[in-house]
Every structure is written in C-alpha cells, then in structure tokens.
Amino acid sequence: MPFRCVLISSSGHIPPSLQDLVQQQGFAVLALPELLDVPWQHKPDTLFFDVRQLSAAEINSALQVFSANFSGTRVVILHDHGFPLDSALSVMLEADAEWDLRLRQEPDQQWLQLAAGAVRPAPFRLAVGSQNLLTWHPEVHNMLQTASRLSDSRVPLLLSGETGTGKSTTAQTIHRWSTRAQAPFVFFPCGAVSRDLIYAELFGHRRGAFTGAIHDRVGKIEAAGTGTLLIDEVDLLTLDDQAKLLRVVETGQYERIGTVETSMSQCRLIFASNVDLAAEVRAGRFRSDLYFRINVLELHLVPLRNRLRDIPLIAIDCLHNLAAEHNSGSLNVTLKFLNGLAHHNWPGNIRELKNRLLRAVTLCEAGEIQSQHLGISQLETVPITAPVKVIQTNSLTGYVAEASREAIVSCIRAHGNRKSAAAKALNISRSTLYRKIKEYGIQEQECEMAGG
C-alpha cells in the first residue's frame, strides 16, 4: 500500500507532539539520507520536510532533490522563523519547476491534519514565513530578519511606511514568531474610531461612566492580555490621549474611565503610522516624549513601487489564495500580465495589488486573467521612456531577470545615463548597479538611447 504522506527529518526522529498523529494516519517517517534509497513505485502525494535541524546548504540540496525526483508531489516545509527564505526561493526558481508559493506558519499537528484529509493533486507548495512576506528586496529581507530578532522583546516597536505596505501583516507575523503567539493579537485602528471615543476604546470604562455607558467595557489594552496590541495610525491621537498612552508605555499603568483603580498592561505594544512622526513632532501635533519612547525600535516598510522584483511573487501567491477563497479553480496568468504589473505605480501598495487582483479574478472568463481585468487606466500607470518590451521566457527565473534588466535600463535612460542618480532611484549602491549592468550584459549604447 503506497504512503500518501511521508515526513522527512534530519534523523528520522519526530517530535513527541507528532508521534500519535503520525501513527494514527500511517504516515511514513524517513531520515533525509534515506530519501533516494527508497524504491518509489508510487510517489507520495505529500512530503513533509522538517528543516528545523538542518543547515541552509542541506535544505537547498534537499529542495533540488525534490524538484528532480518528485515532480507533482506537494512539499510542505515545517520550519521556524529562521528558515532561509531567499536561498530557498532561489533554488525553487532555478529548478524551473511550477512551485505553488503559499506563505503559512502553523503548528505541526495542523499540517499533518491537513494532509490526513483529502490531498488534492497540486504542484510543489512551499510553506514559509507569513502572508505577503515574499521578497527579493535586500532592505525588506533585512527588515524581516530584524523583526525576527525583536519578536520577543518587551520594548515598544514602531512600524513606519506608506498605506498598504503591510504594517498590520508584519505586526501579526512578529506576534506569531514570538512566545506570545498563543495569546491574543489585538488590532486598534485609530482612524476608524471617533476621537472622542478613542480613550474609552483603548482603556475601557465602567457602567455609568458617561452617557451611553450602560455596561462595563474591556478596553483594547486589557483585551490584549499577555499578547500583542497594534495601535495603527497612532499619529491621529489627540495630545491629551497621547499623554495617557505615554504613561502606559513608560509604566504600564492605566485606569478605566469611571474608576480610580489602577490596572497594569501586560501586552507588547506595536505602533504604526503612515506619516513622518518626526515632522508631526516639529509641527506640534505629536508629543516628542511619546515619539522618543515608541521610536526606540523602528522598522520601515518599503513601498511596492521600489520592490519591482517582488511583484510577480506577491501576485502569484495572492492569486493562489484568491482562487482557493472564491472556488475559481485553475487560473492562467501570462508573463505579459505579470510584466504589466510592474508598469503601475501602486500608490496603495500591496493592499491595492490584492484588491486589483481580486477584481481580476472576479471578472476574468475561463480562468484567463488579462490586464484589462485589473481596471487600471493609462493615467494611473508609471510614465516610461521607451516602448514596453513584452518579456518572452518560459520560467519565472527568466521573467525576473529580464524584468530587472529592463527596469535598470529604463531608469538609467530616465536619469540621462547618470549611474549614480540611477542607483539612488533604484535604492541600490553604485557598485551593485555596475555589477548588475555586467551581469545582464547591458551595453552603454542602450543607456544612451533616451539620455543623449
């Protein structure tokens, strides 16, 4: 009888938390060196690959083995937040296989229970990280590494970046990576609450404390318990509410409205803002003492227009999720469509991309998504200095390389062949730009076509 699911680990041993479930479901358990020695008459539907005891080199070597020998088998990677995301993605793309990119991080038993159910035929599925955190961008990668290191800190954290760059997703990821993961994650959007009610929403109130307070109400700080509280758009708080919040940040103390009893906050505080808080301090709209207390640790999220190489990865993952949520079955996405995504300036960032793709999934016919399904007018696209080149390649690796080459050439032309200015606009160093020019074989005359 063929095994439907096989669990691969470094030694063939499994955590005690998995032993009962593995035995009940009849899963095979193999050590990594045994993988190629097994005479597979029937390949399994799913390989569970426990990477938590392996080095990056061992992981990449195993992924290459999976790609070469288990085409059509679903690969689920059990990992912690130290998983080498960038190198694994490189192996996937270079293998020229159809990888199903899905970002999750769930307890071991949930993965095995998922496999114990109906395992549908599917391409490779890589389970890494958290939703919408796929990236090739070095600044984003460094930000995620820093977030991982800070996940268990009690020090307040500030997330800055434009609207839609993924601040709430990043905060949730930090919470899941932390030892607080089993406690609540509470999201409080200041912009969605009347300024007159923000204090009551944050700190709670007693019955009869004010007109309309007919019941006791637990505030967001108390609701977060020992978990994490994300206060979004913190810049919208009044100066008076900022003073009260400062007390919580410094001492953990606060009072519900209508009582003199002091409570203590136990949660991790994360703040988010899409404006320059330092400028708000200079303008007198934000307290400098609160700013310095919440800005001890800051993570800045890069706008999507500066993450050209990430757009196809994020889009493909988002489309997989949307297809599953809306029972859309198979979705066909052309490389021309992916190439077109890079020609929009995405002022709403990842949130806008997701909403545009939702529109496309809803409107497309026969599972074929076209650019017109996005509903983006020509007025919203980024001006380009040369005709759009439709990238012709049969792999996502080739797409990324050609898209990057075109972006570099267009940027150099737009800056009159001034390499330093182009490097600054691309958010890379001058030496990196010259290395890319050599890597992609970009000729000097290509850069001068529009620059004179």
N, C-alpha and C positions, 0 to 999 in steps of 0.2 A: 504493500500500500504506500503510495508516494506521500511524502510530507508536504502539506500545503504551506507550512511556515517553518523557517529554520532560524534559530537565534545563534549568531556568530559572536564569540567573545575572544579576548586575547588568550585565555587559558582553557576555555571550555566550561568554566565555572560561571554560575549566575548568582545574582543577589538573592538572599533569603526571601525577600518580598515577592520574587517572581516564581519561586520553585513550585508552589502549589498550583498556580495557574498554568505553568508550562506542563506540569504532569497531567493536569485535567484535560488539557487540549491536545496532548500528544505531540507537542512540538519537538523537533529535533534540536539538539544543542551541540554545536561543534566549536572546537578551537580554530582560530584563524588559519594555522598551517594545514589543517585537515580539509580546507575548503576545496582545493583542487584534487585531492586524493579520492574523493567520493565519486563512485561511478553513477553519475546522474542520469538514470533512464528517463525520469520525469523531473524536470526542474521545478522547484517550489514556486508558488505564487508570490511569496513574500520572504525576503531576507531581512531579519532584524540584526543590525550591526551595532554592537556595543563598543563605542570608541573611547570610553572613559579611561581605559588603562593603556591607550596606545599613543605613540608619538605621531606628529604630523606626517612624517615620512611613511610610517606604517599605514596610516589612514589613506593617504594618497595612493600608495601601492595597491591597497585593497580595492579602492574605488576603480582603479584601472582594470583589476581582475574582474570585478563585477561587470564593467562595461563590455569587456571582451567575451565573457563566458555566460552571462546571464541576461542577455537582451530580452526585454519583455517581462522581466521579473521586477517586482516592486522592491525597492531598497529603502528601508526606514532606518534612520540613524539615531540611536539612543545616545545622548550626549549631555554635557553640562555646558555652561555658558563660556567655557574656554575653548570650544570647538573652533578649529582653524577655518573659518568661513571662506576667506579669499582663496586660499590654496585649494580647497575642495572644489569650489566653483571653477577654478582654472582647469582642474583635472576633468571635471564633467564636460566642459565646453570643448576642450581639446580632444576628448574621446569621440566627438561628433555623434553622440547618441541623443535621442529625444528624451531629455530629462524633464520630469514633471516637478517644477520647483514649488514646494509648499513649505511655508515657514510655520513651525509649531514647536512648542516645548511643553510636553505634558508628562505626567508621571508614568513610570514603566508599565504599570498594570493597564493604564488606559490604552497604550499602544497595543499590548497583547490582546486586550479585549476587542479592539478594533479589528485585529487580524483574525480573531476567532469567529467573527461574523462573516458575512458574505464578502470575500475578497474579489473585487472585480478586476478583470484584466486591465492593466494600465502600464504606461511607460514607467521608467525609473522615477521615483519620487524621493527627493532629498528633503528630510525634515530637519531644519536647522533654525536656530535663532527665534525670532518672533516676527509677526506680520509686518511687512513693508520695511524690513531692515536689510534687504538685499542691497549690496553696494560693491562697486569697484573703486569708489572715490576714496583716496587716502585720508582726507580730513574726516569723512564720515566713519571710516573704519577706525581711525584713532579715537573718535568720539565714542564709539561703541566699546572699545577696549577700556577707555576711561570710565564709562558708565558701569562696566562690569566690576571694575576695581572699587567703585564708590557705592555699590549696591547695598552693602551692609553698614554704611556709615550713618551716624545719627546727625551729622552736620546737614543743615538745610541746603538744598540744591536748587539752582536757577536754570531753567531751560529757556533759551532765547532763540528767536528765529521768526521768519515770516509766517503768516497764517497758512495753515495747511501743510507745513513741513514735517509734521509727525511728532509734535511735542507730547501729546497725550499718549500716543503709541509708545514713545520712548519711555515715558514715566511708568506705564504699565509693564514694560519689559524690565526696567530696573526693579520694580516691585517683585516680578516673578523670579528674577535672578537672586533676590535677597532671601535671608532667613525669615522674613516677614510674609513670605508668599502665601501661607495658609490663612493669614489674617486679611481683613477687608482692604480693598483698594477703593478709595472714595474720590470721585471727581467733582470739583466745585467750580463751575464757570461763572465768574463774577459778572460777565457781560450779559448773562441770561437772567439775572436777578435784579430787581429794583434796588437802587442804592439804599433806600430806607429799610430794606429787609435783609441786607447782607449780614449785619451783625447777628440778627436772630437766627439766620440760616447757619452761620458758622458756629456760634456759641450755644444755641438753643435757648429755650425760655420756659418759664413756669406758667402754669394756668393762671390767667387773670393778670399777667404782667403788663398787657396792653390791650387795647380794644381789638377783639377778634381772636385773642389767645385763649381759646376755650379748652385746650388740652395742653398738658406738658409736651414739649417737643425736644427731641435729642438733636443737638447740633452736629454739623459735619465732623468737627474735631472729635467729639465723643464717639460718633458712629464709626470713625476710622479705627478706633481701639488701638491695638498694637501694630496696625498695618501702616498704610501709606495714604496721605491726603495730598492730592494735587489741587492747588489753587491756581486756576487759569485766569489770564488777563488780570493779574494782581495790580496792574497799574490803574485799574478802574476803581479801586477802593478810595473812599474819602480819606482825608488826612486824619480824621478822628478814628476811623476804623483801622487805619494803618498803625496808629499809636497802640490800639488794643492788640493788634496782631503782633506788634513788636514785643509786647510783654510775653506772649505765648512763645515766640521764637527764643527769647532770652531766658525765660524762667520755666516755661511750660504751664504757667498758671493762667486761669481764666474763670469767669463766673457766668452762669446762665443769666439771662435777663429775668429779673424778679426774685433773685436770691442773692444773699451775701456769702453763700457757701462757695469756697474756692475749690475748683477741680484742677486736676493735673493731666496735661496732654501726654500720651504715650506713643503717638504716631510719628512716623518720618514725614517731614514737611518738604514737599517739592513745589516750587513756584514756576509759573510760565508766563511769558509776555512776548507779544509781537512788536513791541515798540522799544526804543532805546531808553532804558530806565535812567541811565546817567544824564541824558538830555532832560528827562522829566524832573530829575532832582534839580538841575540847573534852572529849570523853569518854575520851580517851587511847587510842582504838582505831586511830587513824591518825596517822602521823608528820607533824608540822607542816612539817618541812623538805621532805618529799616533796610535801605538799599545795601549798606555795607554788611548787615547781618545775613541777608539772604543771598548775597553775591560772593560768599566765601568760595563756593564751588559753582562754576558755570559751565554748561555745555551748550554750544551754539550749533543749531541745525542748519545745514546748507540748503539753499533754495534749489528746487528741481532743475531750473534752467542752467545751473552750474554743475549738474550731475548728468550730462548728456549720455555717458556710457551706462548709467544705471537705468535709464528709461525703459529699454526693452525688457530687462529682467523684472522690474517692478510691474510693467504692463502684463507680461506673460503670467506672472504669479497672480495678479489681480483677476485676469480673465479666467484662470482656472477656478478661483474662488467663486466668481460670479456665475460661471457655468454650472457649478455644483448647487449654488443657492437658488438659481432660477430654473433648474432642470433643463438647461439649454442643450444638453448632450455635447456633441463634439463641436468645437469652434475652430474655424480655419482662419488663420491670421497670416497675411503675406508679409514678406520682408519689406515691400514697398510701404505697407501700412505702418510698420514699426519705424521705418526711416522717416515717414511723415510726422511721427510724434515728436521728433527732435526739432521740427521747424515751428513749433508753437512755444511761446514764451512762458506758459504755465504760471500766470500770476497767482493762481490758487494752489500751486504746488501739487503735492501728492493727493490731497483731497479733491482738487479739480480733476486730476487724471483719473481717479477712481470713478468720479461722477460721470465724466465723459465716456469712460468705458462701459459703465452701467447703461448709459443711453444707447451706446453702440450695440451692446448685447441685446437690449430690448427691441431695437429697430431692425437688426440685421435679418436677412432671409436666408434660409437653407444653411445657417451656420457660417456664412461668409461675411466677415466684418470688413467694411470699406471705410475709407477716410471720411466720406460724407456722413456716415452714421454718427460721427463724433459731434456734429453740429457746431464746428468751429469755422467762423467766417474768415475771409482773407485779411480783414482788418485786424484780426487778433494774432496773426502769425508774425514771427520774427522777420524783419527785413533781411534779405540775403543778397550778397553782392554778385552772385553767379547763379546760373540756372541750376535747379535741383538735379542732382545726379541720383538716379534710382540704383540702389546697390544691388548687384547681381551676385549672389552667393548662396550656397546650399547649406550653410551652417551658421549657427548663431555666433560662433567664434569669428567667422569671416565678416559677418554683419558688424560686429563690434569694432573690428579692426578698420574696416572701410569707413564706417561712420565716424570713428575717431580721426581718421586721416582727412576726411572731408571737412570736419569741424576745425581742425588745425589750419588747413589751407585757407578756408574761408576767413578765419579770424586774422591770420597774417595779412591777407589781402585787405581786410577792412581797416587794418592799422597801418596801411601804407608800407608793408614789408618791414615794419619795425618790430624786431623779435622780442625786445624787452617789453614793449607795450602789449604785444600779443600774449606773452607768457603771463603777465599780470591779469589780463582779461580772462584767460583760461584757468586762473588760480593755480598755476604750477610754476616751478622755478625755471629760470632761463636754461639751466643745464638740462633739466628734464625735457624742455621744449626741443632743444637741439638733439637730444637722444631720440626723441620721437620722430623728428624730421629724418634722421638717419635710418631709424627702424622702418619707417613707412616709405622710404625712398622718395621723399618729396624733393623735387628739383627747384632750383632758385627761380627759374622762369615761371613756374606755376604760381609762386608767391607774388610775382611782379605783374601778373596779368591785369589785376584791378588797381594795383598800387602805383603803377607807372615807374 
